């Protein structure tokens, strides 16, 4: 019974969203339509490489899609454009970043914080600009 109730809640929380911008290309292109599940993290926390919908920090009313690359309690870094978690290189087959080879950043997300990046890093405003984001700011999981 609980499964059916949770499924119904998730289905009722579905929202169709039109993508504007190229920050998630090539996975999600400008003008694409995606499904955002607003209750997407009700049953499980965000996981690495989930695509999420959030309001851009510092830009009220501007919604963005980004990929989760860093989880709470990890040391996350970009070194010359390559992703590392706890000093281990992470293979990120989603990323397209021809101009990001010089990116060098580090984050230490706390208990309820995440690092998010766009797939097309040369066209993305993400944690490199606004830092880590709280779980409460993640308003949907993109399916």
C-alpha positions as CSV (number, residue, x, y, z in Angstrom):
1,X,0.0,0.0,0.0
2,X,2.8,2.4,0.9
3,X,4.4,1.7,-2.5
4,X,1.2,2.7,-4.3
5,X,0.9,5.9,-2.3
6,X,4.5,6.8,-3.0
7,X,4.1,6.1,-6.6
8,X,0.9,8.2,-6.8
9,X,2.7,11.1,-5.1
10,X,5.6,10.9,-7.5
11,X,3.3,10.7,-10.5
12,X,1.4,13.8,-9.3
13,X,4.6,15.7,-8.9
14,X,5.6,15.4,-12.5
15,X,6.3,18.6,-14.4
16,X,7.2,19.1,-18.1
17,X,10.0,21.6,-18.4
18,X,11.4,23.2,-21.6
19,X,15.2,23.6,-21.6
20,X,16.6,27.0,-22.5
21,X,20.3,27.1,-22.9
22,X,23.2,24.9,-23.8
23,X,24.8,24.2,-20.4
24,X,23.7,20.5,-20.4
25,X,24.6,19.7,-24.0
26,X,25.1,17.2,-25.5
27,X,22.9,15.2,-23.1
28,X,20.1,17.7,-23.0
29,X,19.9,20.2,-25.8
30,X,18.5,23.8,-26.0
31,X,14.8,23.6,-26.7
32,X,14.4,20.0,-25.4
33,X,11.5,19.0,-23.2
34,X,12.3,17.1,-20.0
35,X,10.3,15.6,-17.2
36,X,11.0,17.0,-13.7
37,X,9.8,14.9,-10.8
38,X,9.3,17.4,-7.9
39,X,9.1,14.5,-5.4
40,X,12.1,12.9,-7.0
41,X,14.2,12.8,-3.8
42,X,11.5,11.8,-1.4
43,X,12.4,8.1,-1.4
44,X,16.2,8.4,-2.0
45,X,18.8,11.1,-1.7
46,X,20.4,12.6,-4.8
47,X,23.1,10.4,-6.2
48,X,26.2,11.2,-8.3
49,X,25.3,12.0,-11.9
50,X,21.6,12.6,-11.2
51,X,20.4,15.6,-13.2
52,X,18.5,18.0,-11.0
53,X,16.4,21.1,-11.3
54,X,17.2,24.0,-9.0
55,X,16.7,27.8,-8.7
56,X,20.0,29.4,-9.5
57,X,21.5,30.8,-6.3
58,X,21.4,34.6,-6.4
59,X,19.0,34.7,-9.3
60,X,15.4,34.4,-8.0
61,X,13.1,32.9,-10.5
62,X,15.8,31.5,-12.8
63,X,15.6,27.7,-12.9
64,X,18.5,25.7,-14.1
65,X,19.4,22.0,-14.7
66,X,22.7,20.6,-13.5
67,X,24.3,17.3,-12.8
68,X,25.2,16.2,-9.2
69,X,28.9,15.4,-9.1
70,X,29.7,15.8,-5.4
71,X,27.9,14.3,-2.4
72,X,27.8,15.3,1.3
73,X,31.0,14.6,3.2
74,X,33.3,14.2,0.1
75,X,36.2,16.3,-1.0
76,X,35.4,17.2,-4.6
77,X,37.8,19.0,-7.0
78,X,38.4,19.9,-10.5
79,X,42.0,19.7,-11.5
80,X,42.7,21.0,-15.0
81,X,39.1,20.1,-15.9
82,X,39.2,16.5,-14.5
83,X,36.8,15.5,-11.7
84,X,38.2,14.0,-8.5
85,X,36.4,12.8,-5.4
86,X,38.4,12.1,-2.3
87,X,41.6,12.3,-4.5
88,X,40.3,9.6,-6.9
89,X,39.7,10.5,-10.5
90,X,36.1,10.0,-11.5
91,X,35.2,9.0,-15.1
92,X,32.5,11.4,-16.1
93,X,31.3,10.4,-19.6
94,X,28.7,13.1,-19.6
95,X,31.0,16.1,-19.6
96,X,31.8,18.1,-22.7
97,X,34.2,20.8,-21.8
98,X,36.6,21.8,-24.5
99,X,37.6,25.0,-22.8
100,X,37.6,23.8,-19.3
101,X,41.0,22.1,-19.2
102,X,42.3,24.8,-16.9
103,X,39.5,24.6,-14.3
104,X,40.8,24.2,-10.8
105,X,38.3,24.2,-8.0
106,X,37.7,22.4,-4.6
107,X,34.6,22.0,-2.5
108,X,33.8,20.2,0.8
109,X,30.0,19.7,0.8
110,X,28.6,19.2,4.3
111,X,25.7,17.0,5.5
112,X,23.0,18.4,3.2
113,X,25.1,20.0,0.4
114,X,25.9,19.0,-3.1
115,X,28.3,20.0,-5.9
116,X,26.5,20.5,-9.3
117,X,28.1,21.1,-12.7
118,X,26.8,21.6,-16.2
119,X,27.8,19.0,-18.8
120,X,28.9,21.7,-21.2
121,X,31.1,23.5,-18.7
122,X,32.2,26.2,-21.1
123,X,28.5,27.4,-21.2
124,X,27.5,26.6,-17.6
125,X,26.9,28.6,-14.5
126,X,27.2,26.1,-11.7
127,X,29.1,25.3,-8.5
128,X,32.2,26.9,-9.9
129,X,30.4,30.2,-9.6
130,X,27.9,29.8,-6.8
131,X,29.5,27.1,-4.7
132,X,27.7,24.1,-3.1
133,X,23.9,23.9,-3.0
134,X,21.7,22.6,-0.2
135,X,19.4,19.5,-0.7
136,X,16.4,21.7,-0.1
137,X,17.3,23.8,-3.2
138,X,17.0,20.7,-5.4
139,X,13.5,21.0,-6.6
140,X,13.3,18.1,-9.0
141,X,15.0,15.0,-10.5
142,X,15.1,15.0,-14.3
143,X,14.0,11.8,-15.9
